Amino acid sequence: MIKIREIDHLVLRVTDLPSMLEFYCRVLGCAVERRQDELGLVQLRAGRSLIDMITIAGPLGAQGGAAPGKDRRNMDHFCLRLEPFDAGEIRAFLATAGVVAGDVASRYGAEGEGPSIYLTDPEGNSIELKGPPCSSQS
C-alpha cells in the first residue's frame, strides 16, 4: 500500500527561463533554492514544496521533446512524497498492480536528497514517488 503525505515538487519545461523566474519569484513569491545550470535546472522554493524549471535546451528538458506549446506538454513530471517509504514494499505493491517502476535512486526534493522511484500512469504521465531525506532515514 502507498500512503501519500503531500506533493513534493513538480517540474515545468520552459522556453524562457528568465521570464518564468521573474514571474514565479517576483509575482508569486518563490525563491531560487538550487541551480544546476549544466542540466538546465532551477529549483524554486514554494512553501514546503518545490517548483523545478528545466530549460528545453538543457539535457533534462530535451528529453521531453519539442518545446511546450498548445499541442505539446510543458509538465515533465510531478512528485509525491510518501510516508512511510519502503522501496521494496512499494515496488512489490506496484508490481502486483501491474505497474512497472524504475530503479530506486537518490534524488533531490523539497526536503533534500533522498530515495525515489519513477513510474508512469495509464496515460503516460511521469510520476516520482519520493521518500524522506537521507538524513532522516534510519
N, C-alpha and C positions, 0 to 999 in steps of 0.2 A: 504494500500500500504506500502511496505517496501522499505526504502532507505538505501543502504549500503554506509558507509563512507570509510571503509578500513578493511583489515584483522587485527583483534586484536591479536590473537595468534593461534598457532597450537600446538598439543600435540603428542609427539612421545613416543611410548612404547619401552623401551630399555632393553637390556640384560647385557650390560657392561657400567654402568654409568660413571666410571672414564675415560674410553677411549672416550666416547661421549663428556664429559665435556672438556677433553683435546682438542679434535678436534674443537668443537664449540667455545670454549673460545680462545685457542691459535692460531688456524688456521683461524677461521672466525671472531674473534674479539668480540664475545659476552661476557657478564659479568654476573656472578651469581647475580640475584636480590633478590631471595627469596628461602628459603628451607623449606619444611615441611617433614622432614625425617620420621615421623610417617606414612605418606601417601605414601612415596617413590617418592616424587615430588621435582624437582628442576626447578625453573623458570629462564630463561636466557633472558636478555635484548638484543634485536636485533633491533636497531634503535628505532622507535616508537612502535614496536611490541614486543611480547614475543614468545619464543620457550620454551615450557614446556616439561620436560622429566619425565616420570613416569617409575619406575622400574617394570618389570613384576612380581617380587616377592612381591611388595607392594600392599596395598589394592586397589588402583585405577587401576594399571596395570593388576592385576589379573582378573579384570572384562572383559578384552579383550580376555581372553582365553589363548591358547598356546603362547609360545614365538614367536616373529617375526621371519620370515624366508621366504624362497622362496614362500611358499604357504599360508603364514599367514600374517595378516596385522600388520604393526608397527605404523600406524597412529591411534590415538584414536579418535580425532575429530579436527575440525578447528572452529574458532570463527570469526564471522563477527560483526564489530562494526556498529551499526545502529544510524542514526540521522535523525529525532528525534526518541525517544524511548518512545512509549506509549504502555505499556504492554497490556492493554485492547484492543486497536485498532489492535495491532499486532496479538493477539490471535484470535480476531474476523475475521481478514483477512485470517489467516491461516485456520480457520475452514471453511470459505466459499470455500477455495481451497481444502478442504478435507484432510488437514494436521492436524494430532494430535500433539499438542505441550505439552511439560512437564510443570511443575509448574514454576512460576516465583520465582527465588531465588537470593540472593545476592552472587556474586562470584567475585574472584579476576581476573583482566585482566590487559592489558598493561597500563591502566590509573588509576588502583586502584580498589577498591571494588565497585561493582555496580550490578544492576539487570541484569539477563539473563534468557533466555528460551532455552531449548534443543528441537530439533526435528530431524527427520531422513529424508534423501532424498529417492527417489524411489528404490535405490539400497542398502539401509541400512547404508549409511554413516551418522555419527552423526555430527550435526551442532549446534553450540551455537550462539544465537543471543544476543548481548551484548549492554547494554545501557551505559550512562555516569557514571562516578564515583559518589558515593553518595554525595561527597562534591560539585558536580556541579549540583545536582538535585534541582529543586525548590519546 
